[in-house]
Amino acid sequence: MIVFGWAVFLVSRSLGQGLLWTLGEHIARFLGTSGATATMGNSCICRDDSGAEDSVDAQQQQAENSAVPTAGTRSQPRNPVRPPRRGRGPHEPRRKKQNVDGLVLDTLAVIRTLVDNDQEPPYSMITLHEMAETDEGWLDVVQSLIRVIPLEDPLGPAVITLLLDECPLPTKEALQKLTEILNLNGEVACQDSGHPAKHRNTSAVLGCLAEKLAGPASIGLFSPGILEYLLQCLKLQSHPTVMLFALIALEKFAQTSENKLTISESSISDRLVTLESWADDPDYLKRQVGFCAQWSLDNLFLKEGRQLTYEKVDLNSIRTMLNSNDVSEYLKISPHGLEARCDASSFESVRCTFCVDAGVWYYEVTVVTSGVMQIGWATRASKFLNHEGYGIGDDEYSCAYDGCRQLIWYNARSKPHLHPCWKEGDTVGFLLDLDEKQMIFFLNGNQLPPENQVFSSTVSGFFAAASFMSYQQCEFNFGAKPFKYPPSTKFSTFNDYAFLTAEEKIILPSDLCMDCALQLETCPLCRKEIVSRVRQISHIS
């Protein structure tokens, strides 16, 4: 969990600059001159020849010092990857335009260390944001993200999303210039195939922009060349990570109905049918591609004659699953209810369908991606505030294990643990002993000392629960299959004691509700199919 309040600072800084501009205008009118207004209105914190930054920072600091938060309230929203924003310190040099590549790599290097409220934000991130306030600077930042984020860093795509999400919205002119610079098409997708990082990063940037923009801006960005580029990246000869982020970008462009229709007409579903067979692949990168392909076929790009996955998945042995009615808005849940993934820029959370009040209980999670997830235990009182960055372990009613940053989370505070960083394929075990009032976390069978802080606030009603940063995925085992590392102590499993009706086990695609179906006049390819299936389900229930 990292503080998200630096975004609040950006807004307040802009307001402060606006007030200074207004003040300067009044002074100019009073003095009968225009020079003062011009100086104050056009001053820039990046200018080497101006002291305006000192003035703005001083004014901002004074405003912040006078705004004392009320005791017992959250003074700033929080986010698992967004640090607080601050002004330049008294002994820091003015921020000049620096080597953008170095700033991006510095941000990537430091992002794992940003965990608590009292930490200052990285200088590199602040500087990048200030650069991006102009069209030229924004283009420099975007091109650097594509150029230097390495393929092997599990937080690379998340940092791309983080930086672009917090930068100002690009102007129409900046977007047009970016498309001219990238000049994307199918032929470009075939170039540099031996260096997939460039194509992965390009797709991640496009997906982030598609999510951030809406309506005409998204339609304008989604040129025939970009569609051709992303479809070419989906071909089997591409690197799996390029395929993954090209598909995610197409998903995000499809949030605008006109783009969705354009993508559907490209026969994308034929390619996705092949890729969804990777959903159970032992290669965890291909498995992510398969998961997203199957989700897209069920939710976005329906193929005529193909059964939706929930209609054919075998759920006979499953008595506990992730609760599709107790989940934040953008989390993807598999049709069997045991696997979850987040591809949004928010911090998405979910609880399972079964809670416990007494005894000893155990479940396991297989790590599919090795980035930031907070997994553990939560009661019903634990709140999911995805846009503010609150998840499992961020209040007094939950406790979570974070294997990426090697932390235990409780009440939005963290402490380090001694396990190594988790990696794809690792198994994390979660033991809840309500008799002894303790929680024990395991990594591949190696246990940590017990945790008991949460029991000062609550002693019953615990669910298995998890929160996911962007592009993270894992699979849960509540006892429907043998555990890989069962603890030596006697325990019970959710699957042995829980019960779900056949209807309760169905995890419907997100579009399959009548309200959505009746609003799909703009998407004729989906409307008929969705309405038909909704009526079938309504008849069954």
Secondary structure, DSSP 8 states (H G I E B T S, - for coil): -EE-THHHHHHHHHHHHHHHHHHHHHHHHHHT-SHHHHHHHH--TT-TT--HHHHHHHHHHHHHHH----TTS-SS-EESS--------TTS-------HHHHHHHHHHHGGG--STTS---HHHHHHHHHTTSHHHHHHHHHHHHHH--TT-TTHHHHHHHHHHHS----HHHHHHHHHHH---HHHHHTTTT-HHHHHHHHHHHHHHHHH--THHHHHH--HHHHHHHHHHTSTTS-HHHHHHHHHHHHHHTTSHHHHHHHHTTTHHHHHHHHGGGGG-SSHHHHHHHHHHHHHHHHTS--TT---GGGT---TT-S--EEEEEE-TTEEE-TTSSEEEE-SSS-EEEEEEEEESSSEEEEEEEESS-S-EEEEEEETT---BTTTTB-TTSSTTEEEEETTTTEEEETTEEEE-SS----TT-EEEEEEETTTTEEEEEETTEE---B-GGGGT-SS-EEEEEEE-TTEEEEEESSSS--SS--SS--B-HHHH----TTTT----TT-SHHHHTTGGG-HHHHHHHHHHHHHHHHH-
